[in-house]
Amino acid sequence: MQNGIIYDSFMSEKKLLHSDTVKNYNEGLLYFIENKQNVDGITFNKVDRFLLFNIGILEIDENNNYYYEHSVSRDADIVDNIRYESEMKNVSITYYIGGILYQPSDVKEFILISAPYHEFKVRITFLEKPSTDAEFKIHSRVYLLGTEHRKKIANNTVIANNILYRNGICEKR
Protein backbone atom coordinates (compact mmCIF):
# COMPACT_ATOMS: atom_id res chain seq x y z
CA MET A 1 0.00 0.00 0.00
CA GLN A 2 1.30 3.44 -0.94
CA ASN A 3 2.03 5.82 1.96
CA GLY A 4 0.26 9.14 1.89
CA ILE A 5 -2.92 11.00 2.65
CA ILE A 6 -6.12 9.16 1.77
CA TYR A 7 -8.14 11.92 0.10
CA ASP A 8 -11.61 10.74 1.16
CA SER A 9 -10.54 10.41 4.82
CA PHE A 10 -8.74 13.75 4.78
CA MET A 11 -11.77 15.58 3.38
CA SER A 12 -14.29 13.80 5.63
CA GLU A 13 -12.51 15.35 8.63
CA LYS A 14 -12.80 18.90 7.30
CA LYS A 15 -15.51 21.31 8.27
CA LEU A 16 -16.61 22.83 4.95
CA LEU A 17 -19.16 25.58 4.45
CA HIS A 18 -21.06 25.69 1.15
CA SER A 19 -22.40 28.90 -0.38
CA ASP A 20 -25.20 28.97 -2.94
CA THR A 21 -24.60 32.67 -3.61
CA VAL A 22 -20.87 32.66 -4.42
CA LYS A 23 -20.23 32.29 -8.16
CA ASN A 24 -16.50 32.96 -8.64
CA TYR A 25 -13.08 32.84 -7.00
CA ASN A 26 -13.04 36.45 -5.73
CA GLU A 27 -16.46 36.11 -4.10
CA GLY A 28 -15.31 32.74 -2.70
CA LEU A 29 -12.24 34.26 -1.09
CA LEU A 30 -14.30 37.00 0.51
CA TYR A 31 -16.83 34.44 1.78
CA PHE A 32 -14.02 32.30 3.20
CA ILE A 33 -12.38 35.27 4.93
CA GLU A 34 -15.71 36.20 6.51
CA ASN A 35 -16.18 32.63 7.82
CA LYS A 36 -12.63 31.31 8.34
CA GLN A 37 -12.83 31.18 12.14
CA ASN A 38 -15.56 28.55 11.89
CA VAL A 39 -14.47 26.36 8.95
CA ASP A 40 -11.54 24.57 7.30
CA GLY A 41 -12.68 25.58 3.84
CA ILE A 42 -15.57 26.59 1.65
CA THR A 43 -17.27 25.24 -1.45
CA PHE A 44 -19.38 26.88 -4.12
CA ASN A 45 -20.86 25.92 -7.45
CA LYS A 46 -19.39 27.33 -10.62
CA VAL A 47 -20.84 27.39 -14.13
CA ASP A 48 -18.75 27.98 -17.23
CA ARG A 49 -21.02 28.90 -20.14
CA PHE A 50 -20.11 28.51 -23.81
CA LEU A 51 -21.91 29.70 -26.92
CA LEU A 52 -20.79 28.37 -30.29
CA PHE A 53 -20.92 31.22 -32.77
CA ASN A 54 -18.86 29.25 -35.22
CA ILE A 55 -18.05 25.54 -35.11
CA GLY A 56 -14.70 26.46 -36.65
CA ILE A 57 -13.44 27.05 -33.09
CA LEU A 58 -13.89 23.34 -32.38
CA GLU A 59 -11.28 20.72 -33.17
CA ILE A 60 -11.90 17.43 -34.97
CA ASP A 61 -10.77 14.08 -33.57
CA GLU A 62 -9.63 10.91 -35.35
CA ASN A 63 -13.28 9.84 -35.77
CA ASN A 64 -14.22 13.16 -37.43
CA ASN A 65 -16.18 14.23 -34.35
CA TYR A 66 -16.02 17.84 -33.21
CA TYR A 67 -14.76 18.44 -29.71
CA TYR A 68 -14.06 21.26 -27.29
CA GLU A 69 -11.41 21.12 -24.56
CA HIS A 70 -12.01 23.27 -21.51
CA SER A 71 -8.98 23.91 -19.30
CA VAL A 72 -10.06 23.87 -15.68
CA SER A 73 -9.22 27.16 -14.00
CA ARG A 74 -6.46 27.04 -11.42
CA ASP A 75 -8.29 29.43 -9.07
CA ALA A 76 -9.39 26.54 -6.86
CA ASP A 77 -7.76 23.96 -4.63
CA ILE A 78 -10.08 21.12 -5.64
CA VAL A 79 -12.81 20.78 -8.27
CA ASP A 80 -15.40 17.99 -8.33
CA ASN A 81 -19.01 17.25 -9.37
CA ILE A 82 -18.18 18.12 -12.98
CA ARG A 83 -21.14 17.80 -15.29
CA TYR A 84 -22.25 18.92 -18.72
CA GLU A 85 -25.56 20.64 -19.52
CA SER A 86 -27.01 21.42 -22.94
CA GLU A 87 -29.79 20.75 -25.40
CA MET A 88 -27.12 18.83 -27.34
CA LYS A 89 -27.36 15.47 -25.60
CA ASN A 90 -25.32 13.25 -27.92
CA VAL A 91 -21.91 13.96 -26.43
CA SER A 92 -19.08 12.11 -24.75
CA ILE A 93 -17.21 13.56 -21.77
CA THR A 94 -13.60 12.65 -21.00
CA TYR A 95 -10.84 14.20 -18.93
CA TYR A 96 -7.24 14.85 -19.83
CA ILE A 97 -4.82 15.31 -16.96
CA GLY A 98 -1.25 15.95 -17.94
CA GLY A 99 -2.14 14.77 -21.44
CA ILE A 100 -3.39 11.37 -20.25
CA LEU A 101 -6.97 10.30 -20.99
CA TYR A 102 -9.26 9.48 -18.05
CA GLN A 103 -12.90 8.46 -18.01
CA PRO A 104 -15.23 10.33 -15.63
CA SER A 105 -15.83 7.05 -13.79
CA ASP A 106 -12.10 7.00 -12.92
CA VAL A 107 -11.81 10.58 -11.64
CA LYS A 108 -14.15 11.99 -9.00
CA GLU A 109 -12.18 15.16 -8.37
CA PHE A 110 -9.29 17.23 -9.65
CA ILE A 111 -6.96 18.03 -6.75
CA LEU A 112 -5.41 21.02 -8.44
CA ILE A 113 -3.29 22.11 -5.48
CA SER A 114 -1.49 18.74 -5.50
CA ALA A 115 -0.61 18.76 -9.21
CA PRO A 116 0.63 22.23 -10.19
CA TYR A 117 2.63 20.81 -13.10
CA HIS A 118 -0.34 19.21 -14.84
CA GLU A 119 -3.10 20.79 -16.86
CA PHE A 120 -6.62 19.53 -16.21
CA LYS A 121 -8.99 19.50 -19.18
CA VAL A 122 -12.59 18.48 -19.70
CA ARG A 123 -13.15 17.31 -23.29
CA ILE A 124 -16.64 17.41 -24.70
CA THR A 125 -16.89 15.37 -27.90
CA PHE A 126 -19.98 16.08 -29.98
CA LEU A 127 -21.12 12.81 -31.53
CA GLU A 128 -23.30 14.78 -33.93
CA LYS A 129 -22.31 17.99 -35.67
CA PRO A 130 -23.23 20.84 -33.33
CA SER A 131 -25.25 23.73 -34.64
CA THR A 132 -23.99 27.28 -34.56
CA ASP A 133 -25.47 29.27 -31.70
CA ALA A 134 -25.56 26.07 -29.65
CA GLU A 135 -25.01 26.68 -25.96
CA PHE A 136 -23.53 24.36 -23.38
CA LYS A 137 -22.41 24.65 -19.76
CA ILE A 138 -19.86 22.92 -17.59
CA HIS A 139 -20.89 22.84 -13.94
CA SER A 140 -18.50 22.09 -11.09
CA ARG A 141 -18.10 22.45 -7.35
CA VAL A 142 -15.06 24.46 -6.26
CA TYR A 143 -13.19 24.06 -2.96
CA LEU A 144 -11.05 26.69 -1.28
CA LEU A 145 -9.16 25.37 1.75
CA GLY A 146 -7.41 27.11 4.60
CA THR A 147 -3.64 27.53 4.40
CA GLU A 148 -2.83 24.67 6.79
CA HIS A 149 -4.92 22.17 4.81
CA ARG A 150 -3.69 23.44 1.43
CA LYS A 151 -0.09 22.93 2.55
CA LYS A 152 -0.81 19.45 3.82
CA ILE A 153 -2.24 18.14 0.54
CA ALA A 154 0.13 20.17 -1.63
CA ASN A 155 3.27 18.85 0.10
CA ASN A 156 2.34 15.19 0.58
CA THR A 157 1.39 12.21 -1.54
CA VAL A 158 -2.39 12.15 -1.92
CA ILE A 159 -4.21 8.92 -2.76
CA ALA A 160 -7.57 9.45 -4.45
CA ASN A 161 -9.57 6.57 -5.95
CA ASN A 162 -7.69 5.76 -9.17
CA ILE A 163 -5.16 8.58 -9.06
CA LEU A 164 -2.00 9.20 -7.08
CA TYR A 165 -0.89 12.83 -6.61
CA ARG A 166 2.78 13.29 -5.76
CA ASN A 167 5.73 15.52 -6.59
CA GLY A 168 3.45 18.06 -8.28
CA ILE A 169 1.91 15.66 -10.78
CA CYS A 170 -0.75 12.96 -10.82
CA GLU A 171 -0.67 9.49 -12.25
CA LYS A 172 -3.00 6.52 -12.62
CA ARG A 173 -2.76 4.00 -9.78
Backbone torsions as a table, in degrees:
resi	resn	phi	psi	omega
1	MET	NA	134.4	179.8
2	GLN	-69.9	136.8	175.5
3	ASN	-80.5	142.8	177.8
4	GLY	155.4	-172.1	179.6
5	ILE	-87.3	126.6	174.7
6	ILE	-81.6	114.3	-172.9
7	TYR	-54.7	-50.4	-176.4
8	ASP	-60.1	-41.3	178.2
9	SER	-66.6	-45.1	179.4
10	PHE	-56.3	-48.9	-177.0
11	MET	-71.4	-32.2	-179.3
12	SER	-65.6	-21.8	179.2
13	GLU	-86.7	-7.3	-175.4
14	LYS	-91.0	140.8	174.3
15	LYS	-91.6	108.6	-178.0
16	LEU	-111.4	141.7	178.4
17	LEU	-114.2	125.6	-179.6
18	HIS	-98.3	141.2	175.3
19	SER	-118.7	129.6	174.6
20	ASP	-88.1	-8.3	-178.1
21	THR	-99.8	-24.8	178.6
22	VAL	-70.9	135.8	-177.9
23	LYS	-124.8	-10.7	-178.4
24	ASN	-150.0	174.3	-175.4
25	TYR	-58.9	-47.8	-178.0
26	ASN	-61.7	-43.9	176.2
27	GLU	-64.3	-36.9	178.8
28	GLY	-63.3	-43.8	177.8
29	LEU	-61.1	-44.9	178.9
30	LEU	-60.7	-45.5	178.8
31	TYR	-60.4	-42.6	179.8
32	PHE	-65.0	-44.4	178.8
33	ILE	-59.2	-41.2	-180.0
34	GLU	-66.5	-24.8	-174.1
35	ASN	-118.6	7.1	-169.2
36	LYS	-65.8	-21.5	177.8
37	GLN	-68.5	-23.9	-173.5
38	ASN	-104.1	-10.0	-171.7
39	VAL	-139.3	162.7	175.3
40	ASP	-91.6	-17.2	-179.7
41	GLY	-178.4	174.5	179.2
42	ILE	-130.1	160.2	173.4
43	THR	-131.3	153.9	172.4
44	PHE	-154.3	159.4	179.9
45	ASN	-92.8	138.5	-178.8
46	LYS	-123.9	143.6	176.9
47	VAL	-127.9	122.3	172.6
48	ASP	-102.1	123.3	-173.5
49	ARG	-109.9	135.9	-178.3
50	PHE	-129.8	137.5	176.7
51	LEU	-125.2	122.0	-178.7
52	LEU	-86.2	103.7	174.8
53	PHE	-81.5	-27.3	-175.3
54	ASN	-152.2	122.7	-178.4
55	ILE	-69.9	-6.7	175.9
56	GLY	-63.1	-17.5	177.5
57	ILE	-79.1	-12.4	179.0
58	LEU	-85.1	156.5	175.0
59	GLU	-100.4	166.7	-179.1
60	ILE	-120.0	131.3	-179.0
61	ASP	-88.0	-174.8	-177.4
62	GLU	-65.9	-16.7	177.7
63	ASN	-99.0	12.5	-177.7
64	ASN	63.1	26.6	173.7
65	ASN	-95.0	141.9	175.1
66	TYR	-76.3	145.8	175.1
67	TYR	-146.2	159.0	176.9
68	TYR	-128.3	132.1	175.8
69	GLU	-108.9	123.5	179.9
70	HIS	-105.9	116.7	175.6
71	SER	-78.1	124.5	-179.1
72	VAL	-70.2	130.0	-178.4
73	SER	-63.0	141.4	-179.0
74	ARG	-85.5	8.4	-179.5
75	ASP	-89.0	45.6	176.8
76	ALA	-153.6	160.7	174.0
77	ASP	-89.5	-41.0	-178.8
78	ILE	-141.8	145.9	174.6
79	VAL	-131.4	132.4	174.8
80	ASP	-144.9	-170.7	-178.5
81	ASN	51.8	43.4	-179.8
82	ILE	-76.3	129.8	177.3
83	ARG	-148.6	157.6	-176.7
84	TYR	-106.6	142.5	177.2
85	GLU	-138.4	130.2	177.1
86	SER	-175.3	165.4	170.8
87	GLU	-72.1	-24.0	177.9
88	MET	-79.9	102.9	-173.4
89	LYS	-93.5	-21.6	-174.4
90	ASN	-87.6	75.6	-177.4
91	VAL	-133.7	162.5	173.9
92	SER	-123.0	137.3	179.5
93	ILE	-113.0	129.8	173.1
94	THR	-137.8	164.6	178.4
95	TYR	-118.6	146.2	172.3
96	TYR	-124.3	120.3	179.1
97	ILE	-122.2	116.7	-177.3
98	GLY	59.9	30.3	179.1
99	GLY	82.6	-0.3	-179.1
100	ILE	-101.5	134.3	-178.7
101	LEU	-74.9	133.5	174.2
102	TYR	-132.0	145.0	172.6
103	GLN	-88.1	148.2	178.4
104	PRO	-55.2	-29.0	178.5
105	SER	-68.6	-19.2	-179.9
106	ASP	-90.9	-19.6	-173.3
107	VAL	-128.4	112.9	177.8
108	LYS	-89.3	-26.8	-176.3
109	GLU	-149.4	157.7	170.5
110	PHE	-107.8	114.8	178.4
111	ILE	-93.8	81.5	-172.6
112	LEU	-60.5	-38.8	-177.0
113	ILE	-64.9	-23.7	-178.9
114	SER	-92.0	-6.0	-177.4
115	ALA	-137.7	62.4	-176.8
116	PRO	-65.7	-17.2	-177.3
117	TYR	-92.4	-1.2	-179.8
118	HIS	-114.3	143.1	174.0
119	GLU	-92.3	139.6	179.1
120	PHE	-110.1	123.3	-178.8
121	LYS	-127.7	144.2	171.0
122	VAL	-106.6	120.9	179.0
123	ARG	-105.0	125.6	175.8
124	ILE	-108.3	114.6	179.1
125	THR	-102.5	121.5	179.6
126	PHE	-86.4	115.4	-177.3
127	LEU	-80.5	-8.6	170.4
128	GLU	-129.4	152.3	-179.0
129	LYS	-62.2	122.1	-179.7
130	PRO	-73.6	152.2	177.9
131	SER	-87.0	154.1	173.8
132	THR	-68.2	154.6	-174.8
133	ASP	68.2	12.1	175.4
134	ALA	-74.2	142.6	-179.7
135	GLU	-117.9	141.6	171.9
136	PHE	-144.7	160.1	-177.8
137	LYS	-131.8	147.2	171.3
138	ILE	-116.7	116.7	179.7
139	HIS	-97.0	147.5	174.4
140	SER	-156.4	162.8	172.8
141	ARG	-107.7	132.0	-176.2
142	VAL	-109.1	138.2	176.8
143	TYR	-114.3	135.1	168.6
144	LEU	-121.3	122.2	-177.1
145	LEU	-107.1	157.1	175.3
146	GLY	-67.2	159.3	-174.0
147	THR	-53.4	-46.1	-178.6
148	GLU	-58.7	-42.9	-177.6
149	HIS	-75.8	-35.7	176.1
150	ARG	-61.0	-47.1	-179.2
151	LYS	-61.1	-41.2	-177.1
152	LYS	-62.2	-46.2	-178.6
153	ILE	-82.5	-20.5	177.7
154	ALA	-76.5	-30.3	-172.1
155	ASN	-106.0	9.3	179.7
156	ASN	-130.7	164.7	171.7
157	THR	-71.3	132.3	179.1
158	VAL	-118.8	128.2	-179.1
159	ILE	-106.4	116.0	-178.3
160	ALA	-131.0	116.2	177.9
161	ASN	37.5	-103.6	-175.3
162	ASN	-102.1	9.7	-176.0
163	ILE	-128.5	143.1	175.9
164	LEU	-115.5	124.5	178.0
165	TYR	-104.4	121.8	176.9
166	ARG	-161.5	150.3	178.2
167	ASN	54.0	33.2	175.0
168	GLY	83.2	3.0	178.1
169	ILE	-132.8	173.4	174.7
170	CYS	-127.7	154.0	-179.0
171	GLU	-146.9	155.5	177.1
172	LYS	-67.5	142.7	177.2
173	ARG	-87.5	NA	NA
